[in-house]
Amino acid sequence: MLSTYRATDTYVEVGRSHRLTVDGTRPIGELTTLVTAACDRVERAVHSEVLVVRLGGGAEPAGWPGCTDVHQVSRWEKAVRRLERVTTATVGVASGGCGTPALEVLLALDYRIATADFRLTAARDDRLPWPGMAMHRLVNQIGLSRARQVLLGGSAVSAERAVAYGLVDEIAEEAEDAVRRAVHAFAALPGAELAVRRQLLLEATTSSFEDALGAHLAACDRELRRRGRLGDATGEVA
């Protein structure tokens, strides 16, 4: 059974899940540290556990990532990339006003839940969106036209619109119930094997069939060995 989430929590281990809060109003360096620490914890876990990421805290002030430099931005991008490839399932819960950091993390997660009051507004400076890797992920995940509307359209993206665009998977009236169902569904999946499938999906939009074939065959061989069903040339099980 999962315990009730507290808005003041930044990192809590609960049942078969770990939880992380990404508050978009916090400095980029602090968020980088929190995301990295969460990845460290779930990757050290003995059993496969789900990482639940709470997103919100209000849209960050215009001008994300604030007063920083490109080296800190690079560390942030590496932390999000690591989250995207972590060897466990990841579930996001986005509520209230969400801005660029919430969007960047949301796009890196496996399953995404939004509450009815979810509103996404991409951070702008001089009316231009932040040119981070969220742009790349958006185009790959929802297409150029919709990515353009999200980043350049000027209006906030509601929960209903986010579902229609494929930014989130469901709208939940009771976020904790939705999280509980998602954790139950994902907790039974082997984390390392899920990571292999996720990587194949991530590479599908940027590689040709011929280039992808080797990686998919290697994954198939890995799965056959895991199941103990690797046969010899006659088709008999070894």
ROVO-6788 format. One record per residue (C-alpha): residue number from 0; x, y, z. Coordinates in pm, whole numbers, always signed. Layout:
BEGIN
<r><nr>NUM</nr><px>X</px><py>Y</py><pz>Z</pz></r>
...
END
This chain:
BEGIN
<r><nr>0</nr><px>+0</px><py>+0</py><pz>+0</pz></r>
<r><nr>1</nr><px>+128</px><py>+346</py><pz>-89</pz></r>
<r><nr>2</nr><px>+121</px><py>+615</py><pz>+175</pz></r>
<r><nr>3</nr><px>-24</px><py>+959</py><pz>+109</pz></r>
<r><nr>4</nr><px>+207</px><py>+1193</py><pz>-79</pz></r>
<r><nr>5</nr><px>+303</px><py>+1513</py><pz>+104</pz></r>
<r><nr>6</nr><px>+373</px><py>+1825</py><pz>-99</pz></r>
<r><nr>7</nr><px>+678</px><py>+1900</py><pz>+117</pz></r>
<r><nr>8</nr><px>+848</px><py>+1571</py><pz>+34</pz></r>
<r><nr>9</nr><px>+1148</px><py>+1588</py><pz>-200</pz></r>
<r><nr>10</nr><px>+1246</px><py>+1221</py><pz>-194</pz></r>
<r><nr>11</nr><px>+1054</px><py>+943</py><pz>-22</pz></r>
<r><nr>12</nr><px>+1072</px><py>+565</py><pz>-51</pz></r>
<r><nr>13</nr><px>+718</px><py>+425</py><pz>-39</pz></r>
<r><nr>14</nr><px>+627</px><py>+58</py><pz>-79</pz></r>
<r><nr>15</nr><px>+730</px><py>-56</py><pz>-425</pz></r>
<r><nr>16</nr><px>+799</px><py>+297</py><pz>-542</pz></r>
<r><nr>17</nr><px>+1040</px><py>+582</py><pz>-487</pz></r>
<r><nr>18</nr><px>+914</px><py>+938</py><pz>-515</pz></r>
<r><nr>19</nr><px>+1078</px><py>+1256</py><pz>-633</pz></r>
<r><nr>20</nr><px>+939</px><py>+1610</py><pz>-641</pz></r>
<r><nr>21</nr><px>+1044</px><py>+1841</py><pz>-925</pz></r>
<r><nr>22</nr><px>+935</px><py>+2191</py><pz>-828</pz></r>
<r><nr>23</nr><px>+985</px><py>+2413</py><pz>-1133</pz></r>
<r><nr>24</nr><px>+1037</px><py>+2722</py><pz>-919</pz></r>
<r><nr>25</nr><px>+1360</px><py>+2582</py><pz>-773</pz></r>
<r><nr>26</nr><px>+1709</px><py>+2664</py><pz>-916</pz></r>
<r><nr>27</nr><px>+1841</px><py>+2446</py><pz>-1195</pz></r>
<r><nr>28</nr><px>+2137</px><py>+2327</py><pz>-985</pz></r>
<r><nr>29</nr><px>+1907</px><py>+2207</py><pz>-707</pz></r>
<r><nr>30</nr><px>+1682</px><py>+2024</py><pz>-953</pz></r>
<r><nr>31</nr><px>+1984</px><py>+1860</py><pz>-1116</pz></r>
<r><nr>32</nr><px>+2100</px><py>+1729</py><pz>-777</pz></r>
<r><nr>33</nr><px>+1754</px><py>+1592</py><pz>-691</pz></r>
<r><nr>34</nr><px>+1711</px><py>+1410</py><pz>-1023</pz></r>
<r><nr>35</nr><px>+2061</px><py>+1262</py><pz>-1004</pz></r>
<r><nr>36</nr><px>+2010</px><py>+1145</py><pz>-646</pz></r>
<r><nr>37</nr><px>+1679</px><py>+979</py><pz>-737</pz></r>
<r><nr>38</nr><px>+1845</px><py>+791</py><pz>-1024</pz></r>
<r><nr>39</nr><px>+2122</px><py>+679</py><pz>-788</pz></r>
<r><nr>40</nr><px>+1871</px><py>+543</py><pz>-539</pz></r>
<r><nr>41</nr><px>+1654</px><py>+343</py><pz>-779</pz></r>
<r><nr>42</nr><px>+1955</px><py>+198</py><pz>-960</pz></r>
<r><nr>43</nr><px>+2100</px><py>+77</py><pz>-628</pz></r>
<r><nr>44</nr><px>+1770</px><py>-82</py><pz>-522</pz></r>
<r><nr>45</nr><px>+1785</px><py>-459</py><pz>-481</pz></r>
<r><nr>46</nr><px>+1438</px><py>-512</py><pz>-627</pz></r>
<r><nr>47</nr><px>+1282</px><py>-349</py><pz>-932</pz></r>
<r><nr>48</nr><px>+1091</px><py>-47</py><pz>-805</pz></r>
<r><nr>49</nr><px>+901</px><py>+232</py><pz>-977</pz></r>
<r><nr>50</nr><px>+1015</px><py>+594</py><pz>-961</pz></r>
<r><nr>51</nr><px>+718</px><py>+829</py><pz>-918</pz></r>
<r><nr>52</nr><px>+796</px><py>+1190</py><pz>-1009</pz></r>
<r><nr>53</nr><px>+571</px><py>+1469</py><pz>-887</pz></r>
<r><nr>54</nr><px>+578</px><py>+1773</py><pz>-1117</pz></r>
<r><nr>55</nr><px>+440</px><py>+2117</py><pz>-1044</pz></r>
<r><nr>56</nr><px>+494</px><py>+2389</py><pz>-790</pz></r>
<r><nr>57</nr><px>+376</px><py>+2658</py><pz>-1028</pz></r>
<r><nr>58</nr><px>+517</px><py>+2769</py><pz>-1360</pz></r>
<r><nr>59</nr><px>+869</px><py>+2904</py><pz>-1317</pz></r>
<r><nr>60</nr><px>+937</px><py>+3273</py><pz>-1384</pz></r>
<r><nr>61</nr><px>+1009</px><py>+3366</py><pz>-1745</pz></r>
<r><nr>62</nr><px>+1375</px><py>+3325</py><pz>-1821</pz></r>
<r><nr>63</nr><px>+1440</px><py>+2963</py><pz>-1721</pz></r>
<r><nr>64</nr><px>+1702</px><py>+2847</py><pz>-1636</pz></r>
<r><nr>65</nr><px>+1779</px><py>+3176</py><pz>-1462</pz></r>
<r><nr>66</nr><px>+2122</px><py>+3311</py><pz>-1378</pz></r>
<r><nr>67</nr><px>+2351</px><py>+3020</py><pz>-1468</pz></r>
<r><nr>68</nr><px>+2594</px><py>+2906</py><pz>-1738</pz></r>
<r><nr>69</nr><px>+2598</px><py>+2648</py><pz>-2016</pz></r>
<r><nr>70</nr><px>+2798</px><py>+2402</py><pz>-1802</pz></r>
<r><nr>71</nr><px>+2516</px><py>+2386</py><pz>-1548</pz></r>
<r><nr>72</nr><px>+2264</px><py>+2352</py><pz>-1830</pz></r>
<r><nr>73</nr><px>+2471</px><py>+2061</py><pz>-1964</pz></r>
<r><nr>74</nr><px>+2464</px><py>+1891</py><pz>-1622</pz></r>
<r><nr>75</nr><px>+2087</px><py>+1933</py><pz>-1611</pz></r>
<r><nr>76</nr><px>+2045</px><py>+1784</py><pz>-1959</pz></r>
<r><nr>77</nr><px>+2264</px><py>+1488</py><pz>-1860</pz></r>
<r><nr>78</nr><px>+2054</px><py>+1431</py><pz>-1547</pz></r>
<r><nr>79</nr><px>+1731</px><py>+1430</py><pz>-1750</pz></r>
<r><nr>80</nr><px>+1889</px><py>+1197</py><pz>-2005</pz></r>
<r><nr>81</nr><px>+1990</px><py>+962</py><pz>-1727</pz></r>
<r><nr>82</nr><px>+1634</px><py>+970</py><pz>-1594</pz></r>
<r><nr>83</nr><px>+1510</px><py>+887</py><pz>-1943</pz></r>
<r><nr>84</nr><px>+1733</px><py>+577</py><pz>-1950</pz></r>
<r><nr>85</nr><px>+1714</px><py>+467</py><pz>-1585</pz></r>
<r><nr>86</nr><px>+1678</px><py>+92</py><pz>-1524</pz></r>
<r><nr>87</nr><px>+1334</px><py>+112</py><pz>-1367</pz></r>
<r><nr>88</nr><px>+988</px><py>+223</py><pz>-1472</pz></r>
<r><nr>89</nr><px>+908</px><py>+591</py><pz>-1424</pz></r>
<r><nr>90</nr><px>+567</px><py>+748</py><pz>-1363</pz></r>
<r><nr>91</nr><px>+498</px><py>+1122</py><pz>-1366</pz></r>
<r><nr>92</nr><px>+217</px><py>+1311</py><pz>-1191</pz></r>
<r><nr>93</nr><px>+179</px><py>+1669</py><pz>-1319</pz></r>
<r><nr>94</nr><px>-52</px><py>+1911</py><pz>-1143</pz></r>
<r><nr>95</nr><px>-120</px><py>+2284</py><pz>-1138</pz></r>
<r><nr>96</nr><px>+101</px><py>+2523</py><pz>-1326</pz></r>
<r><nr>97</nr><px>+395</px><py>+2353</py><pz>-1497</pz></r>
<r><nr>98</nr><px>+673</px><py>+2516</py><pz>-1697</pz></r>
<r><nr>99</nr><px>+986</px><py>+2419</py><pz>-1888</pz></r>
<r><nr>100</nr><px>+1164</px><py>+2206</py><pz>-1622</pz></r>
<r><nr>101</nr><px>+844</px><py>+2009</py><pz>-1562</pz></r>
<r><nr>102</nr><px>+801</px><py>+1961</py><pz>-1937</pz></r>
<r><nr>103</nr><px>+1160</px><py>+1842</py><pz>-1980</pz></r>
<r><nr>104</nr><px>+1123</px><py>+1583</py><pz>-1704</pz></r>
<r><nr>105</nr><px>+773</px><py>+1479</py><pz>-1811</pz></r>
<r><nr>106</nr><px>+894</px><py>+1396</py><pz>-2162</pz></r>
<r><nr>107</nr><px>+1160</px><py>+1164</py><pz>-2015</pz></r>
<r><nr>108</nr><px>+911</px><py>+947</py><pz>-1822</pz></r>
<r><nr>109</nr><px>+743</px><py>+619</py><pz>-1919</pz></r>
<r><nr>110</nr><px>+388</px><py>+692</py><pz>-1800</pz></r>
<r><nr>111</nr><px>+237</px><py>+1035</py><pz>-1743</pz></r>
<r><nr>112</nr><px>-62</px><py>+1134</py><pz>-1532</pz></r>
<r><nr>113</nr><px>-212</px><py>+1484</py><pz>-1518</pz></r>
<r><nr>114</nr><px>-462</px><py>+1624</py><pz>-1271</pz></r>
<r><nr>115</nr><px>-755</px><py>+1828</py><pz>-1398</pz></r>
<r><nr>116</nr><px>-588</px><py>+2158</py><pz>-1300</pz></r>
<r><nr>117</nr><px>-274</px><py>+2086</py><pz>-1504</pz></r>
<r><nr>118</nr><px>-160</px><py>+2381</py><pz>-1717</pz></r>
<r><nr>119</nr><px>+164</px><py>+2377</py><pz>-1913</pz></r>
<r><nr>120</nr><px>+330</px><py>+2703</py><pz>-2012</pz></r>
<r><nr>121</nr><px>+671</px><py>+2687</py><pz>-2178</pz></r>
<r><nr>122</nr><px>+912</px><py>+2943</py><pz>-2028</pz></r>
<r><nr>123</nr><px>+972</px><py>+3241</py><pz>-2248</pz></r>
<r><nr>124</nr><px>+1227</px><py>+3518</py><pz>-2259</pz></r>
<r><nr>125</nr><px>+1170</px><py>+3792</py><pz>-2517</pz></r>
<r><nr>126</nr><px>+872</px><py>+3576</py><pz>-2626</pz></r>
<r><nr>127</nr><px>+1103</px><py>+3291</py><pz>-2726</pz></r>
<r><nr>128</nr><px>+1088</px><py>+2941</py><pz>-2570</pz></r>
<r><nr>129</nr><px>+1398</px><py>+2796</py><pz>-2405</pz></r>
<r><nr>130</nr><px>+1596</px><py>+2605</py><pz>-2676</pz></r>
<r><nr>131</nr><px>+1674</px><py>+2299</py><pz>-2462</pz></r>
<r><nr>132</nr><px>+1636</px><py>+1932</py><pz>-2546</pz></r>
<r><nr>133</nr><px>+1264</px><py>+1945</py><pz>-2467</pz></r>
<r><nr>134</nr><px>+1229</px><py>+2078</py><pz>-2822</pz></r>
<r><nr>135</nr><px>+1395</px><py>+1765</py><pz>-2960</pz></r>
<r><nr>136</nr><px>+1188</px><py>+1530</py><pz>-2746</pz></r>
<r><nr>137</nr><px>+864</px><py>+1711</py><pz>-2828</pz></r>
<r><nr>138</nr><px>+912</px><py>+1682</py><pz>-3204</pz></r>
<r><nr>139</nr><px>+1005</px><py>+1313</py><pz>-3176</pz></r>
<r><nr>140</nr><px>+712</px><py>+1231</py><pz>-2948</pz></r>
<r><nr>141</nr><px>+421</px><py>+1439</py><pz>-3075</pz></r>
<r><nr>142</nr><px>+534</px><py>+1568</py><pz>-3415</pz></r>
<r><nr>143</nr><px>+655</px><py>+1900</py><pz>-3549</pz></r>
<r><nr>144</nr><px>+316</px><py>+2068</py><pz>-3589</pz></r>
<r><nr>145</nr><px>+199</px><py>+2001</py><pz>-3234</pz></r>
<r><nr>146</nr><px>+541</px><py>+2077</py><pz>-3088</pz></r>
<r><nr>147</nr><px>+528</px><py>+2413</py><pz>-3263</pz></r>
<r><nr>148</nr><px>+186</px><py>+2483</py><pz>-3110</pz></r>
<r><nr>149</nr><px>+307</px><py>+2393</py><pz>-2760</pz></r>
<r><nr>150</nr><px>+628</px><py>+2597</py><pz>-2778</pz></r>
<r><nr>151</nr><px>+529</px><py>+2886</py><pz>-3003</pz></r>
<r><nr>152</nr><px>+151</px><py>+2900</py><pz>-2972</pz></r>
<r><nr>153</nr><px>+153</px><py>+3134</py><pz>-2675</pz></r>
<r><nr>154</nr><px>-135</px><py>+2972</py><pz>-2483</pz></r>
<r><nr>155</nr><px>-119</px><py>+2731</py><pz>-2190</pz></r>
<r><nr>156</nr><px>-175</px><py>+2362</py><pz>-2264</pz></r>
<r><nr>157</nr><px>-464</px><py>+2219</py><pz>-2061</pz></r>
<r><nr>158</nr><px>-488</px><py>+1863</py><pz>-1934</pz></r>
<r><nr>159</nr><px>-739</px><py>+1775</py><pz>-2206</pz></r>
<r><nr>160</nr><px>-517</px><py>+1915</py><pz>-2478</pz></r>
<r><nr>161</nr><px>-213</px><py>+1738</py><pz>-2331</pz></r>
<r><nr>162</nr><px>-394</px><py>+1403</py><pz>-2357</pz></r>
<r><nr>163</nr><px>-503</px><py>+1478</py><pz>-2714</pz></r>
<r><nr>164</nr><px>-144</px><py>+1564</py><pz>-2808</pz></r>
<r><nr>165</nr><px>+3</px><py>+1258</py><pz>-2635</pz></r>
<r><nr>166</nr><px>+194</px><py>+1460</py><pz>-2377</pz></r>
<r><nr>167</nr><px>+19</px><py>+1273</py><pz>-2095</pz></r>
<r><nr>168</nr><px>-150</px><py>+933</py><pz>-2084</pz></r>
<r><nr>169</nr><px>-444</px><py>+1004</py><pz>-1856</pz></r>
<r><nr>170</nr><px>-625</px><py>+1267</py><pz>-1653</pz></r>
<r><nr>171</nr><px>-689</px><py>+1156</py><pz>-1296</pz></r>
<r><nr>172</nr><px>-944</px><py>+1296</py><pz>-1054</pz></r>
<r><nr>173</nr><px>-766</px><py>+1112</py><pz>-773</pz></r>
<r><nr>174</nr><px>-395</px><py>+1129</py><pz>-845</pz></r>
<r><nr>175</nr><px>-296</px><py>+882</py><pz>-572</pz></r>
<r><nr>176</nr><px>-534</px><py>+617</py><pz>-707</pz></r>
<r><nr>177</nr><px>-387</px><py>+660</py><pz>-1054</pz></r>
<r><nr>178</nr><px>-34</px><py>+637</py><pz>-914</pz></r>
<r><nr>179</nr><px>-122</px><py>+324</py><pz>-721</pz></r>
<r><nr>180</nr><px>-256</px><py>+156</py><pz>-1035</pz></r>
<r><nr>181</nr><px>+48</px><py>+257</py><pz>-1240</pz></r>
<r><nr>182</nr><px>+293</px><py>+138</py><pz>-974</pz></r>
<r><nr>183</nr><px>+110</px><py>-194</py><pz>-950</pz></r>
<r><nr>184</nr><px>+124</px><py>-236</py><pz>-1329</pz></r>
<r><nr>185</nr><px>+489</px><py>-143</py><pz>-1369</pz></r>
<r><nr>186</nr><px>+632</px><py>-298</py><pz>-1052</pz></r>
<r><nr>187</nr><px>+605</px><py>-650</py><pz>-1195</pz></r>
<r><nr>188</nr><px>+819</px><py>-562</py><pz>-1499</pz></r>
<r><nr>189</nr><px>+1195</px><py>-635</py><pz>-1485</pz></r>
<r><nr>190</nr><px>+1355</px><py>-290</py><pz>-1484</pz></r>
<r><nr>191</nr><px>+1658</px><py>-378</py><pz>-1696</pz></r>
<r><nr>192</nr><px>+1440</px><py>-543</py><pz>-1962</pz></r>
<r><nr>193</nr><px>+1205</px><py>-244</py><pz>-1967</pz></r>
<r><nr>194</nr><px>+1506</px><py>-19</py><pz>-2023</pz></r>
<r><nr>195</nr><px>+1605</px><py>-223</py><pz>-2329</pz></r>
<r><nr>196</nr><px>+1257</px><py>-183</py><pz>-2482</pz></r>
<r><nr>197</nr><px>+1251</px><py>+187</py><pz>-2399</pz></r>
<r><nr>198</nr><px>+1585</px><py>+241</py><pz>-2571</pz></r>
<r><nr>199</nr><px>+1464</px><py>+64</py><pz>-2885</pz></r>
<r><nr>200</nr><px>+1160</px><py>+293</py><pz>-2892</pz></r>
<r><nr>201</nr><px>+1373</px><py>+605</py><pz>-2839</pz></r>
<r><nr>202</nr><px>+1601</px><py>+513</py><pz>-3127</pz></r>
<r><nr>203</nr><px>+1320</px><py>+418</py><pz>-3366</pz></r>
<r><nr>204</nr><px>+1258</px><py>+774</py><pz>-3485</pz></r>
<r><nr>205</nr><px>+1622</px><py>+844</py><pz>-3568</pz></r>
<r><nr>206</nr><px>+1745</px><py>+516</py><pz>-3720</pz></r>
<r><nr>207</nr><px>+1663</px><py>+332</py><pz>-4041</pz></r>
<r><nr>208</nr><px>+1519</px><py>-20</py><pz>-4041</pz></r>
<r><nr>209</nr><px>+1854</px><py>-161</py><pz>-4149</pz></r>
<r><nr>210</nr><px>+2046</px><py>+23</py><pz>-3878</pz></r>
<r><nr>211</nr><px>+1793</px><py>-78</py><pz>-3612</pz></r>
<r><nr>212</nr><px>+1776</px><py>-445</py><pz>-3709</pz></r>
<r><nr>213</nr><px>+2094</px><py>-548</py><pz>-3526</pz></r>
<r><nr>214</nr><px>+1986</px><py>-387</py><pz>-3199</pz></r>
<r><nr>215</nr><px>+1641</px><py>-548</py><pz>-3219</pz></r>
<r><nr>216</nr><px>+1785</px><py>-892</py><pz>-3295</pz></r>
<r><nr>217</nr><px>+2024</px><py>-855</py><pz>-3001</pz></r>
<r><nr>218</nr><px>+1728</px><py>-766</py><pz>-2779</pz></r>
<r><nr>219</nr><px>+1535</px><py>-1068</py><pz>-2912</pz></r>
<r><nr>220</nr><px>+1830</px><py>-1295</py><pz>-2837</pz></r>
<r><nr>221</nr><px>+1857</px><py>-1146</py><pz>-2488</pz></r>
<r><nr>222</nr><px>+1488</px><py>-1213</py><pz>-2425</pz></r>
<r><nr>223</nr><px>+1504</px><py>-1571</py><pz>-2553</pz></r>
<r><nr>224</nr><px>+1796</px><py>-1640</py><pz>-2321</pz></r>
<r><nr>225</nr><px>+1612</px><py>-1478</py><pz>-2030</pz></r>
<r><nr>226</nr><px>+1313</px><py>-1702</py><pz>-2090</pz></r>
<r><nr>227</nr><px>+1536</px><py>-2007</py><pz>-2125</pz></r>
<r><nr>228</nr><px>+1391</px><py>-2084</py><pz>-2466</pz></r>
<r><nr>229</nr><px>+1695</px><py>-2047</py><pz>-2687</pz></r>
<r><nr>230</nr><px>+1674</px><py>-2331</py><pz>-2941</pz></r>
<r><nr>231</nr><px>+1941</px><py>-2488</py><pz>-3158</pz></r>
<r><nr>232</nr><px>+1941</px><py>-2505</py><pz>-3539</pz></r>
<r><nr>233</nr><px>+1683</px><py>-2788</py><pz>-3535</pz></r>
<r><nr>234</nr><px>+1440</px><py>-2576</py><pz>-3336</pz></r>
<r><nr>235</nr><px>+1479</px><py>-2783</py><pz>-3021</pz></r>
<r><nr>236</nr><px>+1506</px><py>-2598</py><pz>-2693</pz></r>
<r><nr>237</nr><px>+1861</px><py>-2596</py><pz>-2562</pz></r>
END
